């Protein structure tokens, strides 16, 4: 069952909105939120976390599933 369907707030991260447009559309259509984050740019991580904490107050669960396309 989708975390969104049971009432959780879900953020997904992408490093290129253009390449992930289809996935982003599906997530956002169900009520999820997508933000741009490239984990190779270490300086970009704290502002994204700070923004989510400002909006949501806390992060309860983090699923780290970075992928690499060949």
N, CA, C and O of each residue as an XYZ file, in Angstrom:
280
protein
N       0.845     -1.179      0.000
C       0.000      0.000      0.000
C       0.897      1.250      0.000
O       1.914      1.294      0.691
N       0.521      2.217     -0.749
C       1.279      3.457     -0.861
C       1.275      4.240      0.445
O       0.239      4.377      1.096
N       2.432      4.747      0.818
C       2.512      5.594      2.013
C       1.627      6.822      1.870
O       1.050      7.296      2.849
N       1.521      7.332      0.661
C       0.658      8.491      0.423
C      -0.803      8.153      0.677
O      -1.543      8.964      1.236
N      -1.216      6.974      0.274
C      -2.625      6.584      0.420
C      -3.046      6.415      1.872
O      -4.231      6.514      2.190
N      -2.083      6.160      2.758
C      -2.436      6.007      4.173
C      -2.150      7.274      4.966
O      -2.166      7.258      6.197
N      -1.886      8.387      4.254
C      -1.812      9.685      4.903
C      -0.445     10.221      5.254
O      -0.343     11.253      5.916
N       0.603      9.553      4.832
C       1.947     10.054      5.126
C       2.358     11.128      4.117
O       1.905     11.127      2.972
N       3.207     12.027      4.552
C       3.804     13.012      3.664
C       5.066     12.382      3.091
O       5.910     11.888      3.838
N       5.194     12.399      1.782
C       6.321     11.743      1.127
C       7.040     12.735      0.218
O       6.429     13.392     -0.625
N       8.348     12.824      0.413
C       9.200     13.623     -0.462
C      10.096     12.673     -1.242
O      10.644     11.720     -0.688
N      10.236     12.939     -2.512
C      11.196     12.232     -3.335
C      12.213     13.234     -3.840
O      11.904     14.413     -4.012
N      13.415     12.766     -4.075
C      14.435     13.661     -4.610
C      14.883     13.178     -5.982
O      14.943     11.978     -6.249
N      15.189     14.121     -6.827
C      15.713     13.830     -8.156
C      16.856     14.802     -8.421
O      16.853     15.926     -7.918
N      17.816     14.374     -9.199
C      18.895     15.308     -9.516
C      18.686     15.985    -10.851
O      19.407     16.924    -11.190
N      17.706     15.520    -11.621
C      17.410     16.143    -12.911
C      15.912     16.003    -13.185
O      15.441     14.931    -13.563
N      15.174     17.088    -12.991
C      13.710     17.048    -13.169
C      13.325     16.665    -14.598
O      12.288     16.034    -14.805
N      14.126     17.030    -15.570
C      13.807     16.739    -16.960
C      13.824     15.234    -17.226
O      12.910     14.697    -17.851
N      14.861     14.565    -16.752
C      14.994     13.121    -16.989
C      13.979     12.314    -16.184
O      13.644     11.191    -16.562
N      13.491     12.870    -15.089
C      12.581     12.135    -14.212
C      11.143     12.650    -14.308
O      10.341     12.411    -13.406
N      10.820     13.339    -15.369
C       9.512     14.001    -15.487
C       8.342     13.037    -15.315
O       7.371     13.373    -14.637
N       8.410     11.854    -15.910
C       7.302     10.899    -15.798
C       7.118     10.427    -14.356
O       5.993     10.380    -13.857
N       8.201     10.083    -13.695
C       8.123      9.625    -12.305
C       7.622     10.743    -11.405
O       6.809     10.499    -10.513
N       8.091     11.955    -11.623
C       7.663     13.102    -10.825
C       6.164     13.332    -10.998
O       5.457     13.584    -10.023
N       5.684     13.246    -12.224
C       4.254     13.443    -12.482
C       3.409     12.436    -11.709
O       2.376     12.797    -11.144
N       3.837     11.182    -11.679
C       3.091     10.150    -10.952
C       3.087     10.438     -9.452
O       2.044     10.360     -8.803
N       4.246     10.767     -8.912
C       4.362     11.032     -7.472
C       3.517     12.240     -7.083
O       2.772     12.194     -6.104
N       3.635     13.316     -7.848
C       2.903     14.535     -7.521
C       1.398     14.361     -7.737
O       0.606     14.981     -7.027
N       0.993     13.540     -8.688
C      -0.431     13.291     -8.923
C      -1.072     12.588     -7.726
O      -2.264     12.753     -7.465
N      -0.273     11.805     -7.003
C      -0.785     11.112     -5.815
C      -0.616     11.938     -4.546
O      -1.023     11.509     -3.466
N      -0.011     13.130     -4.671
C       0.141     13.997     -3.510
C       1.539     14.057     -2.931
O       1.763     14.726     -1.922
N       2.483     13.368     -3.555
C       3.873     13.418     -3.104
C       4.542     14.703     -3.552
O       4.007     15.453     -4.368
N       5.706     14.937     -3.008
C       6.452     16.149     -3.341
C       7.843     15.758     -3.821
O       8.478     14.875     -3.244
N       8.309     16.403     -4.861
C       9.643     16.142     -5.394
C      10.500     17.392     -5.299
O      10.049     18.500     -5.592
N      11.728     17.195     -4.890
C      12.680     18.295     -4.809
C      13.969     17.889     -5.520
O      14.316     16.709     -5.578
N      14.659     18.866     -6.050
C      15.920     18.607     -6.736
C      17.025     18.498     -5.694
O      17.195     19.377     -4.848
N      17.772     17.402     -5.774
C      18.887     17.178     -4.857
C      19.888     16.266     -5.543
O      19.549     15.146     -5.927
N      21.105     16.731     -5.699
C      22.181     15.920     -6.255
C      23.137     15.608     -5.115
O      23.852     16.492     -4.643
N      23.156     14.355     -4.672
C      23.987     13.999     -3.516
C      25.477     14.113     -3.800
O      26.293     14.049     -2.880
N      25.838     14.283     -5.069
C      27.241     14.519     -5.398
C      27.658     15.952     -5.079
O      28.849     16.257     -5.005
N      26.678     16.824     -4.891
C      26.915     18.217     -4.517
C      26.606     18.340     -3.028
O      25.484     18.682     -2.654
N      27.584     18.067     -2.185
C      27.352     18.011     -0.743
C      26.738     19.287     -0.185
O      25.965     19.229      0.771
N      27.059     20.415     -0.753
C      26.520     21.683     -0.285
C      25.033     21.844     -0.552
O      24.387     22.704      0.046
N      24.483     21.026     -1.444
C      23.061     21.128     -1.751
C      22.191     20.349     -0.768
O      20.971     20.518     -0.763
N      22.784     19.512      0.052
C      22.005     18.659      0.953
C      21.398     19.433      2.129
O      20.190     19.335      2.345
N      22.182     20.199      2.899
C      21.592     20.902      4.049
C      20.423     21.820      3.717
O      19.446     21.830      4.467
N      20.469     22.599      2.623
C      19.313     23.456      2.329
C      18.033     22.665      2.055
O      16.946     23.113      2.421
N      18.144     21.513      1.424
C      16.959     20.692      1.150
C      16.394     20.149      2.455
O      15.182     20.179      2.671
N      17.268     19.653      3.323
C      16.819     19.147      4.623
C      16.188     20.268      5.437
O      15.123     20.089      6.029
N      16.839     21.415      5.466
C      16.301     22.557      6.217
C      14.925     22.974      5.696
O      14.033     23.301      6.479
N      14.758     22.962      4.377
C      13.475     23.340      3.777
C      12.375     22.352      4.189
O      11.271     22.763      4.546
N      12.680     21.061      4.137
C      11.690     20.062      4.535
C      11.358     20.200      6.020
O      10.190     20.129      6.402
N      12.376     20.397      6.858
C      12.127     20.556      8.292
C      11.294     21.800      8.588
O      10.448     21.787      9.482
N      11.533     22.864      7.842
C      10.745     24.088      8.015
C       9.281     23.831      7.662
O       8.378     24.287      8.364
N       9.052     23.103      6.580
C       7.690     22.840      6.120
C       6.972     21.789      6.967
O       5.776     21.917      7.229
N       7.688     20.759      7.391
C       7.043     19.606      8.025
C       7.290     19.506      9.534
O       6.542     18.826     10.237
N       8.329     20.176     10.032
C       8.628     20.120     11.460
C       9.579     19.012     11.858
O      10.350     19.168     12.805
N       9.538     17.896     11.151
C      10.430     16.778     11.459
C      10.441     15.802     10.292
O       9.572     15.842      9.422
N      11.432     14.933     10.289
C      11.508     13.831      9.342
C      11.442     12.566     10.183
O      12.318     12.325     11.013
N      10.412     11.761      9.973
C      10.234     10.550     10.770
C      10.999      9.359     10.210
O      11.558      8.567     10.968
N      11.026      9.231      8.898
C      11.670      8.086      8.262
C      12.419      8.568      7.041
O      11.923      9.410      6.292
N      13.620      8.034      6.835
C      14.409      8.341      5.650
C      14.743      7.033      4.966
O      15.323      6.138      5.580
N      14.382      6.918      3.702
C      14.747      5.759      2.907
C      15.782      6.221      1.907
O      15.493      7.052      1.045
N      16.976      5.692      2.014
C      18.065      6.078      1.127
C      18.187      5.020      0.045
O      18.578      3.884      0.312
N      17.851      5.402     -1.175
C      17.869      4.461     -2.274
C      18.438      5.132     -3.515
O      17.772      5.227     -4.546
N      19.664      5.590     -3.404
C      20.292      6.262     -4.535
C      20.564      5.249     -5.635
O      21.012      4.135     -5.361
N      20.300      5.625     -6.858
C      20.533      4.733     -7.983
C      21.580      5.309     -8.920
O      21.895      6.498     -8.865
N      22.105      4.469     -9.764
C      23.095      4.877    -10.745
C      22.700      4.290    -12.082
O      22.592      3.072    -12.220
N      22.486      5.133    -13.059
C      22.163      4.642    -14.391
C      23.427      4.401    -15.186
O      24.375      5.184    -15.122
N      23.433      3.343    -15.915
C      24.602      3.027    -16.742
C      24.376      3.484    -18.164
O      25.247      3.308    -19.015
